[in-house]
Amino acid sequence: MKFILIIAILVALIAIAVAVIEHIRTRKLTDRLGEVLDSAIDGNFTESSYDESVESLLESKLNEYLSSSSLSAKKVEEEKDKIKTLISDISHQTKTPIANLMLYSELLAEEDLSESAREKVAAISSQSEKLKFLIDSLVKMSRLESGLMNYVPVVSSVDELLESITDSLSSKASSKGISISYEPTTLYINSDPKWTYEAIFNIADNAVKYTHKGGVKMYATEYEMFVRIDIEDTGIGISEEDSAKVFSRFYRSREVSEEEGVGIGLCLAREIVTGVGGYIRLESTPGKGSKFSVYIPKGKNLSEVS
């Protein structure tokens, strides 16, 4: 009986010893893995041992993964650089020919031409303007979709934004016999001013383009995290089927196929608004008009911040 007790004690001691050893090995492995991961996060990781241990195997696998990730990241950056260069080249190489087309069209228009020749010159001028807008828009879209565009958030006045857009489109609206207006507001947004202007302008420009009576009005509403800017018109409206497609690149519904346009303004607007941390909603009734609601991150009036 005494012999059995001794055996039991020895077995228990051996079990405890094995448990302690395993705990120490596990703790060492955990500590080593922590060091390896810290080195990987800092970008200073290198394999420190080359044996058959679990630690060495894990280090080897991690090194393979990090090397692969680094190579993939490098390739992505190289591709971005290529795209950036291509976009820059397209923009640069097309700028001068288009500018020349527009210049010579203007010079031709000043000549003593027949009515038929004047119509052709006007068509050349109009198509040159359309080509310039298309290329400019495609360059912007490519930069946005390739992640090459950097947004710089700035707290700015919604009132000044809407006033500027109204002034820019008032002549176009007046020539169509419609109105464009905005409701004064004291709200502020925290967004890239240049690109936010581009997005709201594109939507308002579309509203003027497809409104033939009545007018376009813009106003802002405050929310906890956003400012909602509404662009509401009394135009031709958008069908439910087209509402899901109007933000697609180059999409134009059959109802507006005879109107001037290339179908990229709303797509560009959505990309920009998404890029600055906002979103767009659309409500429309065919024959009665549309309302685009643009949600932009809210900003605080700096003069009121103590």
LUMBALO-949457 format. One line per field, with one value per residue (C-alpha): residue number from 1; x, y, z; residue in three letters. Coordinates in pm, 1 decimal, always signed. Example, Ala and Ser with C-alpha at 12.3 -4.5 7.8 and 13.67 -1.06 7.14 Angstrom:
// LUMBALO-949457
pase = (1,2) $
xx = (+1230.0,+1367.0) $
yy = (-450.0,-106.0) $
zz = (+780.0,+714.0) $
mivo = (ALA,SER) $
END
This chain:
// LUMBALO-949457
pase = (1,2,3,4,5,6,7,8,9,10,11,12,13,14,15,16,17,18,19,20,21,22,23,24,25,26,27,28,29,30,31,32,33,34,35,36,37,38,39,40,41,42,43,44,45,46,47,48,49,50,51,52,53,54,55,56,57,58,59,60,61,62,63,64,65,66,67,68,69,70,71,72,73,74,75,76,77,78,79,80,81,82,83,84,85,86,87,88,89,90,91,92,93,94,95,96,97,98,99,100,101,102,103,104,105,106,107,108,109,110,111,112,113,114,115,116,117,118,119,120,121,122,123,124,125,126,127,128,129,130,131,132,133,134,135,136,137,138,139,140,141,142,143,144,145,146,147,148,149,150,151,152,153,154,155,156,157,158,159,160,161,162,163,164,165,166,167,168,169,170,171,172,173,174,175,176,177,178,179,180,181,182,183,184,185,186,187,188,189,190,191,192,193,194,195,196,197,198,199,200,201,202,203,204,205,206,207,208,209,210,211,212,213,214,215,216,217,218,219,220,221,222,223,224,225,226,227,228,229,230,231,232,233,234,235,236,237,238,239,240,241,242,243,244,245,246,247,248,249,250,251,252,253,254,255,256,257,258,259,260,261,262,263,264,265,266,267,268,269,270,271,272,273,274,275,276,277,278,279,280,281,282,283,284,285,286,287,288,289,290,291,292,293,294,295,296,297,298,299,300,301,302,303,304,305,306) $
xx = (+0.0,+288.0,+453.4,+139.5,+120.2,+481.8,+410.7,+104.7,+307.0,+580.1,+322.3,+165.6,+509.0,+593.7,+258.5,+318.0,+669.8,+541.7,+268.4,+523.3,+757.2,+474.0,+360.4,+712.0,+740.5,+400.3,+489.9,+820.9,+641.3,+379.2,+646.5,+844.8,+538.9,+463.7,+814.9,+783.4,+449.8,+582.5,+878.6,+643.1,+423.4,+731.5,+858.9,+1183.1,+1109.7,+1388.1,+1414.3,+1639.9,+1675.0,+1683.8,+1609.1,+1321.7,+1148.1,+789.9,+913.6,+1143.9,+868.2,+626.8,+893.2,+963.4,+594.7,+548.3,+851.9,+705.4,+374.8,+533.0,+759.2,+458.7,+255.1,+541.7,+579.0,+203.2,+200.1,+496.4,+319.3,+3.8,+207.8,+383.0,+48.4,-84.2,+222.0,+166.4,-199.3,-109.8,+145.6,-101.8,-373.8,-128.9,-14.2,-371.6,-460.3,-147.1,-149.7,-516.0,-527.6,-347.9,-527.6,-869.1,-775.7,-663.1,-987.3,-1185.1,-960.1,-979.5,-1354.5,-1381.6,-1157.8,-1359.0,-1681.7,-1548.5,-1496.9,-1750.3,-1907.0,-2222.7,-2505.2,-2429.1,-2058.8,-2150.5,-2367.6,-2078.6,-1838.0,-2088.8,-2116.7,-1737.1,-1718.7,-1997.6,-1840.5,-1499.7,-1653.9,-1820.9,-1492.3,-1310.0,-1573.3,-1566.4,-1187.5,-1172.1,-1444.9,-1279.9,-947.4,-1118.3,-1310.0,-993.4,-814.1,-1103.6,-1147.9,-773.0,-740.1,-503.3,-718.1,-643.0,-932.5,-844.8,-1135.3,-1192.8,-1474.2,-1664.9,-1993.7,-2285.3,-2433.6,-2125.0,-2122.8,-2485.7,-2449.2,-2148.9,-2329.8,-2640.9,-2432.5,-2256.4,-2580.9,-2805.5,-2723.0,-2791.2,-3119.3,-3225.2,-3162.4,-3410.3,-3668.8,-3644.9,-3525.1,-3249.3,-3235.1,-3117.2,-3230.5,-2972.0,-2827.6,-2580.3,-2471.8,-2115.7,-1970.6,-1635.3,-1533.7,-1295.9,-1434.0,-1318.2,-1455.1,-1774.1,-1843.1,-1784.2,-2032.9,-2312.9,-2256.5,-2287.7,-2620.8,-2753.8,-2632.3,-2820.8,-3130.9,-3115.5,-3048.3,-3357.5,-3596.1,-3796.6,-4044.4,-4052.0,-3705.0,-3442.7,-3403.0,-3139.1,-3159.1,-2980.5,-3096.0,-2890.7,-2850.3,-2636.5,-2343.2,-2435.8,-2569.3,-2820.0,-2810.8,-3121.1,-3126.7,-3491.9,-3629.5,-3959.2,-3812.6,-3896.3,-3836.0,-3677.2,-3857.5,-3813.7,-3623.2,-3380.2,-3335.9,-3115.9,-2903.1,-2857.2,-2534.0,-2377.8,-2105.9,-2234.7,-2592.0,-2858.6,-3225.1,-3429.7,-3621.1,-3307.1,-3129.2,-3194.5,-3049.7,-2685.2,-2471.7,-2233.5,-2383.8,-2093.6,-2183.7,-2392.8,-2146.5,-1866.2,-2081.5,-2146.7,-1777.6,-1682.5,-1953.0,-1861.4,-1494.3,-1557.6,-1755.7,-2110.1,-2383.7,-2663.5,-3034.5,-3278.1,-3652.6,-3830.2,-4168.1,-4176.7,-4322.5,-4307.9,-3941.8,-3658.4,-3486.7,-3125.9,-3030.4,-2655.7,-2534.7,-2199.0,-2014.5,-2112.6,-1863.5,-1866.7,-1851.2,-1499.7,-1593.6,-1841.0,-1593.1,-1442.7) $
yy = (+0.0,+229.6,+145.0,+239.5,+573.0,+651.2,+566.0,+792.2,+1078.7,+1032.4,+1030.0,+1345.5,+1514.7,+1412.5,+1546.1,+1875.1,+1895.2,+1831.1,+2093.1,+2348.9,+2275.8,+2305.0,+2629.8,+2770.0,+2660.4,+2809.8,+3134.3,+3153.2,+3084.7,+3349.0,+3603.3,+3525.1,+3554.8,+3888.7,+4008.6,+3881.8,+4058.7,+4380.9,+4367.3,+4301.9,+4598.2,+4821.8,+4691.0,+4557.0,+4185.0,+3936.8,+3563.4,+3511.5,+3131.6,+2846.9,+2522.7,+2279.2,+2448.8,+2571.3,+2928.5,+2902.9,+2751.1,+3030.0,+3294.5,+3139.8,+3137.2,+3494.0,+3604.5,+3446.2,+3622.8,+3961.3,+3929.0,+3842.7,+4131.4,+4373.3,+4263.2,+4299.2,+4645.6,+4746.6,+4626.1,+4819.4,+5136.4,+5083.0,+5039.0,+5353.9,+5545.1,+5417.3,+5519.2,+5857.3,+5913.5,+5800.1,+6031.2,+6320.0,+6248.5,+6230.9,+6556.0,+6731.5,+6594.7,+6673.0,+7015.8,+7205.3,+7050.1,+7110.9,+7466.9,+7524.5,+7383.8,+7622.6,+7917.1,+7861.4,+7813.7,+8155.2,+8310.2,+8150.0,+8278.5,+8633.8,+8585.2,+8681.6,+8340.1,+8209.4,+8103.7,+7736.9,+7784.6,+7963.4,+7672.3,+7433.8,+7652.2,+7668.6,+7288.3,+7251.7,+7490.4,+7308.5,+6966.7,+7098.2,+7223.0,+6883.8,+6701.8,+6924.3,+6857.9,+6483.5,+6451.8,+6670.8,+6460.2,+6130.8,+6247.7,+6344.8,+6017.0,+5814.1,+5993.6,+5934.4,+5566.5,+5498.7,+5646.0,+5913.5,+6201.4,+6352.5,+6525.4,+6806.7,+6867.6,+7232.7,+7388.3,+7608.4,+7793.5,+7621.1,+7962.5,+8070.3,+7739.2,+7767.8,+8135.6,+8062.4,+7780.8,+7996.2,+8279.3,+8039.0,+7891.6,+8200.0,+8298.6,+7948.8,+7930.8,+8275.7,+8186.5,+7898.6,+8116.1,+7935.5,+8039.8,+7914.6,+8016.4,+7910.6,+7964.2,+8150.0,+7935.4,+7963.2,+7597.7,+7478.1,+7160.2,+6987.4,+6879.6,+6950.0,+7282.9,+7239.1,+6889.4,+6951.0,+7247.2,+7023.1,+6762.0,+7003.8,+7208.1,+6897.9,+6806.5,+7163.6,+7196.0,+6877.3,+7013.8,+7333.3,+7132.8,+6913.9,+7177.9,+7363.3,+7549.5,+7655.5,+7640.6,+7495.7,+7569.7,+7466.4,+7457.1,+7296.2,+7104.0,+7026.2,+6677.3,+6547.6,+6444.1,+6575.1,+6873.4,+6775.7,+6991.1,+6951.7,+7038.5,+7035.9,+7105.0,+7109.7,+6931.1,+6618.8,+6386.4,+6042.1,+5709.2,+5444.6,+5227.6,+5505.7,+5616.8,+5313.5,+5389.2,+5766.6,+5749.4,+5502.9,+5628.7,+5742.9,+5638.3,+5850.1,+5758.6,+5763.2,+6069.1,+6286.6,+6134.9,+6450.2,+6677.8,+6787.6,+6588.3,+6293.7,+6118.0,+6152.3,+6446.4,+6250.6,+5962.1,+6205.1,+6373.4,+6042.8,+5946.2,+6281.5,+6280.3,+5924.1,+6025.3,+6311.2,+6082.4,+6157.0,+6003.7,+6097.7,+6014.3,+6071.1,+6127.4,+6183.7,+6177.6,+6165.5,+6484.6,+6667.8,+6699.6,+6554.8,+6615.7,+6515.3,+6516.0,+6535.1,+6450.3,+6612.5,+6583.5,+6873.2,+7139.7,+7403.3,+7775.7,+7848.2,+8200.2,+8047.9,+7796.0,+7931.3) $
zz = (+0.0,+89.3,-243.0,-435.9,-250.0,-341.2,-706.5,-703.4,-553.7,-816.4,-1096.1,-956.8,-930.1,-1287.5,-1408.7,-1228.5,-1371.8,-1725.4,-1679.3,-1553.6,-1845.3,-2096.2,-1933.5,-1957.8,-2322.8,-2402.5,-2225.0,-2412.4,-2740.8,-2662.3,-2567.3,-2881.6,-3100.8,-2935.2,-3018.4,-3375.3,-3425.7,-3271.2,-3510.9,-3802.2,-3705.6,-3681.8,-4015.1,-3861.9,-3874.3,-3960.5,-3889.6,-3587.3,-3585.5,-3834.1,-3650.9,-3631.5,-3340.1,-3352.0,-3305.7,-3606.2,-3819.9,-3727.7,-3793.0,-4133.0,-4228.1,-4104.7,-4302.6,-4617.2,-4556.4,-4490.0,-4793.5,-5009.4,-4863.3,-4913.5,-5275.2,-5335.5,-5175.8,-5390.4,-5704.7,-5609.9,-5559.2,-5892.2,-6067.1,-5900.2,-6018.7,-6373.2,-6364.1,-6220.6,-6497.4,-6764.7,-6634.6,-6621.1,-6977.6,-7108.8,-6937.6,-7065.0,-7419.6,-7487.5,-7326.1,-7604.0,-7906.2,-7750.3,-7656.3,-8016.6,-8153.8,-7937.0,-8024.8,-8401.9,-8376.6,-8212.9,-8479.1,-8758.6,-8605.1,-8646.5,-9020.6,-9288.5,-9334.0,-9491.0,-9264.0,-9336.2,-9249.0,-8926.0,-8821.4,-8882.3,-8684.2,-8397.9,-8406.8,-8396.2,-8101.6,-7917.5,-7971.7,-7862.1,-7538.1,-7492.1,-7557.2,-7307.7,-7040.7,-7111.1,-7085.3,-6774.0,-6612.5,-6707.4,-6565.4,-6239.2,-6228.9,-6288.9,-6007.5,-5771.5,-5857.1,-5846.3,-5498.7,-5627.1,-5506.6,-5167.5,-4994.1,-4756.2,-4513.6,-4428.0,-4227.5,-4470.8,-4502.3,-4674.7,-4748.8,-4944.3,-5130.6,-5240.9,-5326.9,-5550.3,-5732.8,-5777.6,-5926.1,-6162.3,-6295.8,-6291.0,-6649.6,-6781.3,-6589.4,-6705.6,-7070.1,-7028.5,-6858.9,-6524.9,-6180.6,-5952.9,-5587.5,-5244.1,-4888.3,-4673.8,-4395.7,-4107.9,-4128.7,-4186.7,-4333.8,-4279.9,-4627.5,-4915.6,-5049.9,-5410.8,-5457.1,-5261.3,-5487.7,-5790.0,-5663.8,-5571.7,-5888.5,-6109.4,-5949.2,-5970.2,-6330.6,-6419.2,-6249.1,-6457.7,-6774.6,-6736.2,-6600.3,-6865.7,-6647.5,-6285.0,-6136.3,-5908.0,-5538.5,-5286.8,-4908.3,-4611.8,-4305.0,-3993.9,-3845.8,-3561.2,-3779.8,-4124.2,-4310.4,-4576.3,-4887.7,-5104.9,-5473.7,-5577.3,-5925.8,-6114.0,-6415.5,-6610.8,-6316.8,-6313.6,-6337.8,-6069.3,-6316.9,-6403.2,-6040.8,-5978.1,-6284.8,-6298.9,-6096.0,-6341.3,-6570.7,-6914.7,-6836.4,-7003.7,-7010.6,-7329.9,-7206.8,-7216.8,-7516.8,-7719.2,-7449.9,-7436.6,-7196.0,-7158.9,-6856.0,-6616.2,-6389.5,-6137.0,-6132.6,-6051.8,-5785.1,-5609.2,-5613.4,-5461.9,-5193.1,-5094.2,-5084.1,-4840.2,-4607.2,-4720.1,-4931.2,-5173.8,-5180.6,-5465.1,-5465.7,-5795.3,-5965.6,-6345.8,-6486.6,-6152.3,-6063.3,-5858.5,-5526.7,-5466.9,-5097.3,-5036.6,-4685.6,-4599.6,-4262.8,-4039.9,-3932.2,-3658.8,-3715.6,-3594.7,-3483.7,-3237.8,-3090.5,-2770.2) $
mivo = (MET,LYS,PHE,ILE,LEU,ILE,ILE,ALA,ILE,LEU,VAL,ALA,LEU,ILE,ALA,ILE,ALA,VAL,ALA,VAL,ILE,GLU,HIS,ILE,ARG,THR,ARG,LYS,LEU,THR,ASP,ARG,LEU,GLY,GLU,VAL,LEU,ASP,SER,ALA,ILE,ASP,GLY,ASN,PHE,THR,GLU,SER,SER,TYR,ASP,GLU,SER,VAL,GLU,SER,LEU,LEU,GLU,SER,LYS,LEU,ASN,GLU,TYR,LEU,SER,SER,SER,SER,LEU,SER,ALA,LYS,LYS,VAL,GLU,GLU,GLU,LYS,ASP,LYS,ILE,LYS,THR,LEU,ILE,SER,ASP,ILE,SER,HIS,GLN,THR,LYS,THR,PRO,ILE,ALA,ASN,LEU,MET,LEU,TYR,SER,GLU,LEU,LEU,ALA,GLU,GLU,ASP,LEU,SER,GLU,SER,ALA,ARG,GLU,LYS,VAL,ALA,ALA,ILE,SER,SER,GLN,SER,GLU,LYS,LEU,LYS,PHE,LEU,ILE,ASP,SER,LEU,VAL,LYS,MET,SER,ARG,LEU,GLU,SER,GLY,LEU,MET,ASN,TYR,VAL,PRO,VAL,VAL,SER,SER,VAL,ASP,GLU,LEU,LEU,GLU,SER,ILE,THR,ASP,SER,LEU,SER,SER,LYS,ALA,SER,SER,LYS,GLY,ILE,SER,ILE,SER,TYR,GLU,PRO,THR,THR,LEU,TYR,ILE,ASN,SER,ASP,PRO,LYS,TRP,THR,TYR,GLU,ALA,ILE,PHE,ASN,ILE,ALA,ASP,ASN,ALA,VAL,LYS,TYR,THR,HIS,LYS,GLY,GLY,VAL,LYS,MET,TYR,ALA,THR,GLU,TYR,GLU,MET,PHE,VAL,ARG,ILE,ASP,ILE,GLU,ASP,THR,GLY,ILE,GLY,ILE,SER,GLU,GLU,ASP,SER,ALA,LYS,VAL,PHE,SER,ARG,PHE,TYR,ARG,SER,ARG,GLU,VAL,SER,GLU,GLU,GLU,GLY,VAL,GLY,ILE,GLY,LEU,CYS,LEU,ALA,ARG,GLU,ILE,VAL,THR,GLY,VAL,GLY,GLY,TYR,ILE,ARG,LEU,GLU,SER,THR,PRO,GLY,LYS,GLY,SER,LYS,PHE,SER,VAL,TYR,ILE,PRO,LYS,GLY,LYS,ASN,LEU,SER,GLU,VAL,SER) $
END
